[in-house]
């Protein structure tokens, strides 16, 4: 198992592609180091000629120094949480001043499209998350890993967000949830959601992360009007009459939390993980997909960039 990430660096001399088998978790915090520290760090990963399958990549970034364009997506971390997402994106834009920062809602397939590459064939199989009971222990978490489904003017179901987005099921979603537990409403946070209006044959959906080929999913609902709300969960709240109504993010607390996580991520030098494994296990096969070592100087530069971004965000 790993946490696969794809890293693309573009400039006047063309593009290089790098990979990380374990770098998806924490990539958002790595990028908060700003271009001066983050780009050399990304470039230090092993170069790769091939591509992971789109559905197997959990995070990715394209940094185009010539165009000053940063594209990214991630499935975990503060940038993928409803509570801290807006703050993380705000800090990221402050950490990359003068750059255009855009989220790739369709993940690696969107990154490949940006590079002019043909899309991969979509997997016809859909793996939906199960419906949860109202007393499921996952709902005790302040940041539950769930997707909210509201149907018409009455029903509200909560699914485990551990597989495909419910929009990918198409109208079969309605049949699957016909006898599922009805929560009435959901007042907690969520990672994703969908509102289905059967009478008007309209669908709206959103997510905080990314889905490969996400912008093509309307085709799964033939004869329906499908609107993609990107990460605008408030659209869901309005469409369902408030039956999904998560707590509003606390901007000040979220900015401070994300800053602290980034400072911890860059707390000091990091050794060469692969070199340590090779030394400890000389007869084992050790892969190449580890992050590069980080010097004390680069870590200090990264922390300084994080502090500057935070100061810019709070206006100090």
Protein Blocks (a to p, Z undefined) as FASTA:
>chain_A
ZZddddddddfkoccddddfklmgoplmmmmnojmlmmmmmmmpccdfbdcdfklpcbdc
dddfklopacdddfedjklgfklmmmmmmmmmmmmghiacdddfklmmlmmmmnopacdd
ddfbdcddddddfklfklmpmbdcbddddehjlbccddddfbccfklnommlmmmmmmgc
cehiacbdcfbdcdddfknopacdddfbbcehklmmmmmmghiacddehjamklmmmmnn
omaccddddfklmmmmmmmmmmmmmnpccddfklmmmmmmmmbccdfkbccdddfklmmm
mmmmmmmmmmmmnoZZ
